[in-house]
Amino acid sequence: MHQKNSLLTIIGLIFIIFLYENVYVVDIISNSMIPILKKGKKAIYVNRKFFKLRKGAIIIFEKNGQLLVKRIVGLSNDTVSYSSQKLILNEVPINEDYLKNNLDYCFISPFNSDYIYVNEYIVPFEGYYVEINPESLARYKQLIEDIEQTKITQKGNRFFLRNSPFQNYIFPTDCYYVLGDNRNNSIDSRSYGAISEKNIRGVVIF
């Protein structure tokens, strides 16, 4: 009996340690995921290392020093577009059943008037190569700076990363395209492009 109690105690301690290191609670700071998650409520998420990130997963990620919650709609190497307020991935219109309670949603982002992040936007993957020019930087500058944790500078027609000439870039990590379910009230990948895998903290479970 003593050995059994000791074993249960050890198992209990291991479970507590697992919860402490891998299960977290976060405050929801916006209404971008209504009706599933509302501002002022809390969500529980589990460390991303226990999940294969899939389309439809609701994730917690870091952006500009804040923890945000959105839904993955595009994986690495997907091409994201829009037409008639409809999400299109790899030229295929997507039926987003989770939006059925948000009948007033509109895919056109009010935060990005030229749609550089929604018009045939290729979601970078590990090893994705881009030549650095004004067009590629319009789409990927924020993402590259986030990954590299430094600013891209320009002198004349030349671009620099850490004071070195910057002519091409190979992405070191997979990236994801995320949207809020409450499309009319969500700043998401339509406004800042894809997010890098390294910034994803976990998957919401409750």
C-alpha positions as CSV (number, residue, x, y, z in Angstrom):
1,M,0.0,0.0,0.0
2,H,2.9,2.3,0.9
3,Q,4.5,1.7,-2.5
4,K,1.2,2.4,-4.3
5,N,0.7,5.7,-2.5
6,S,4.2,6.7,-3.3
7,L,3.7,5.9,-7.0
8,L,0.4,7.9,-7.0
9,T,2.2,10.8,-5.4
10,I,5.0,10.7,-8.0
11,I,2.4,10.5,-10.8
12,G,0.6,13.4,-9.3
13,L,3.7,15.5,-9.1
14,I,4.6,14.8,-12.7
15,F,1.1,15.8,-13.8
16,I,1.3,19.0,-11.8
17,I,4.7,19.8,-13.4
18,F,3.3,19.1,-16.8
19,L,0.4,21.4,-16.3
20,Y,2.7,24.1,-14.9
21,E,5.0,24.0,-17.9
22,N,2.6,23.3,-20.7
23,V,-0.9,24.5,-19.9
24,Y,-1.6,28.3,-19.6
25,V,-4.4,30.7,-19.2
26,V,-4.7,33.9,-21.2
27,D,-7.0,37.0,-21.1
28,I,-8.9,37.7,-24.3
29,I,-8.2,41.3,-25.2
30,S,-10.5,41.8,-28.2
31,N,-13.8,40.6,-29.7
32,S,-12.1,39.3,-32.9
33,M,-13.1,35.7,-32.1
34,I,-16.8,36.2,-31.2
35,P,-18.9,34.2,-30.6
36,I,-16.3,31.5,-29.5
37,L,-14.2,33.8,-27.3
38,K,-15.2,37.2,-26.0
39,K,-13.2,40.2,-24.8
40,G,-12.6,40.0,-21.0
41,K,-13.0,36.2,-20.8
42,K,-10.1,33.7,-20.4
43,A,-8.9,30.9,-22.6
44,I,-6.9,27.8,-21.8
45,Y,-4.2,26.8,-24.2
46,V,-1.6,24.0,-24.4
47,N,2.0,24.3,-25.6
48,R,2.1,24.0,-29.4
49,K,4.8,21.3,-29.3
50,F,2.0,18.8,-28.5
51,F,0.1,19.6,-31.7
52,K,0.4,19.4,-35.4
53,L,-0.8,22.8,-36.4
54,R,-3.8,22.4,-38.7
55,K,-6.3,24.6,-40.6
56,G,-9.1,25.5,-38.3
57,A,-7.0,25.4,-35.1
58,I,-7.5,28.4,-32.7
59,I,-4.1,29.5,-31.5
60,I,-2.4,31.9,-29.2
61,F,0.6,33.8,-30.6
62,E,2.8,36.8,-29.8
63,K,2.5,39.9,-31.9
64,N,4.0,43.3,-30.9
65,G,4.4,42.2,-27.3
66,Q,0.8,41.0,-26.9
67,L,-0.7,37.6,-26.8
68,L,-3.4,37.3,-29.5
69,V,-5.9,34.7,-30.4
70,K,-6.9,33.8,-34.0
71,R,-7.8,30.9,-36.2
72,I,-5.4,29.3,-38.7
73,V,-6.9,29.4,-42.1
74,G,-3.7,29.0,-44.3
75,L,-0.7,26.8,-43.9
76,S,2.8,27.1,-45.2
77,N,2.9,27.2,-49.1
78,D,-0.8,28.0,-49.3
79,T,-1.9,30.8,-51.6
80,V,-4.5,33.1,-50.0
81,S,-6.9,35.1,-52.1
82,Y,-10.4,36.5,-51.8
83,S,-13.3,37.1,-54.1
84,S,-16.9,38.3,-53.4
85,Q,-16.1,38.2,-49.6
86,K,-15.0,34.6,-49.8
87,L,-11.8,33.0,-48.6
88,I,-10.0,31.2,-51.4
89,L,-7.0,28.9,-50.7
90,N,-5.0,27.6,-53.6
91,E,-7.8,28.7,-56.0
92,V,-10.4,26.8,-54.1
93,P,-13.3,28.6,-52.3
94,I,-13.4,27.6,-48.6
95,N,-16.6,26.9,-46.7
96,E,-16.0,28.3,-43.3
97,D,-18.7,26.7,-41.2
98,Y,-17.4,28.3,-38.0
99,L,-18.6,31.7,-39.4
100,K,-22.3,30.6,-39.5
101,N,-23.0,32.7,-36.4
102,N,-21.3,35.8,-37.9
103,L,-23.6,36.5,-40.8
104,D,-22.4,40.1,-41.1
105,Y,-18.8,39.3,-41.7
106,C,-16.8,40.9,-44.6
107,F,-13.5,39.5,-45.8
108,I,-12.3,42.9,-47.0
109,S,-10.0,44.3,-44.4
110,P,-10.6,48.0,-43.4
111,F,-7.0,48.1,-42.2
112,N,-5.2,47.5,-45.4
113,S,-6.5,49.4,-48.4
114,D,-4.2,47.8,-51.1
115,Y,-4.8,44.2,-50.1
116,I,-1.2,43.2,-50.4
117,Y,-1.8,40.5,-47.8
118,V,-4.9,39.0,-49.3
119,N,-4.4,39.1,-53.1
120,E,-2.6,35.8,-54.0
121,Y,-0.5,36.0,-50.9
122,I,1.9,33.0,-50.6
123,V,2.3,31.9,-47.0
124,P,6.1,31.3,-46.6
125,F,7.5,27.9,-45.6
126,E,10.9,26.8,-44.3
127,G,13.2,27.2,-47.2
128,Y,11.0,29.6,-49.1
129,Y,13.2,31.9,-51.2
130,V,12.4,35.5,-52.1
131,E,14.4,38.1,-54.0
132,I,14.5,41.3,-52.0
133,N,12.8,44.2,-53.9
134,P,10.1,46.7,-53.2
135,E,7.3,44.3,-54.2
136,S,8.5,41.4,-52.1
137,L,9.2,43.6,-49.1
138,A,5.7,45.1,-49.3
139,R,4.4,41.6,-48.5
140,Y,7.1,40.1,-46.3
141,K,9.0,43.0,-44.6
142,Q,7.0,42.8,-41.3
143,L,7.4,39.0,-41.2
144,I,11.1,39.0,-41.9
145,E,11.8,41.8,-39.3
146,D,9.8,39.8,-36.8
147,I,11.7,36.6,-37.5
148,E,15.1,38.3,-37.5
149,Q,14.2,40.7,-34.6
150,T,15.8,43.7,-36.4
151,K,14.8,46.3,-38.9
152,I,15.4,46.3,-42.7
153,T,16.9,49.5,-43.8
154,Q,17.2,51.2,-47.2
155,K,19.9,53.4,-48.8
156,G,19.0,54.5,-52.3
157,N,17.9,51.4,-54.2
158,R,19.7,49.0,-51.8
159,F,18.3,47.2,-48.8
160,F,20.3,46.2,-45.7
161,L,19.8,43.6,-42.9
162,R,22.1,44.2,-39.9
163,N,24.1,46.7,-42.0
164,S,24.8,44.0,-44.6
165,P,23.6,44.1,-48.2
166,F,20.3,42.3,-48.4
167,Q,19.4,40.8,-51.9
168,N,17.5,37.6,-51.0
169,Y,16.0,35.9,-48.1
170,I,15.4,32.2,-47.2
171,F,12.7,31.7,-44.6
172,P,14.1,29.6,-41.7
173,T,10.6,28.6,-40.4
174,D,7.1,27.7,-41.5
175,C,4.5,30.4,-41.3
176,Y,0.7,30.6,-41.0
177,Y,-2.1,32.8,-42.1
178,V,-4.6,33.6,-39.4
179,L,-7.9,35.4,-39.2
180,G,-10.4,36.3,-36.5
181,D,-13.9,34.8,-36.8
182,N,-15.4,38.2,-36.3
183,R,-14.1,39.5,-39.6
184,N,-15.5,43.0,-39.3
185,N,-13.7,43.5,-36.0
186,S,-10.4,41.7,-36.4
187,I,-6.9,42.9,-37.1
188,D,-5.2,39.8,-38.5
189,S,-3.1,38.5,-41.4
190,R,-5.1,40.7,-43.7
191,S,-3.4,43.6,-42.1
192,Y,0.1,42.2,-41.2
193,G,0.6,39.1,-43.3
194,A,1.5,35.7,-42.1
195,I,2.9,34.9,-38.6
196,S,6.0,32.8,-38.0
197,E,5.7,29.4,-36.3
198,K,8.2,30.5,-33.6
199,N,5.7,33.1,-32.3
200,I,2.9,30.6,-31.8
201,R,2.6,29.8,-28.1
202,G,-0.1,27.1,-28.2
203,V,-3.5,25.8,-29.2
204,V,-6.7,26.8,-27.4
205,I,-8.5,23.9,-25.9
206,F,-11.2,25.8,-23.9
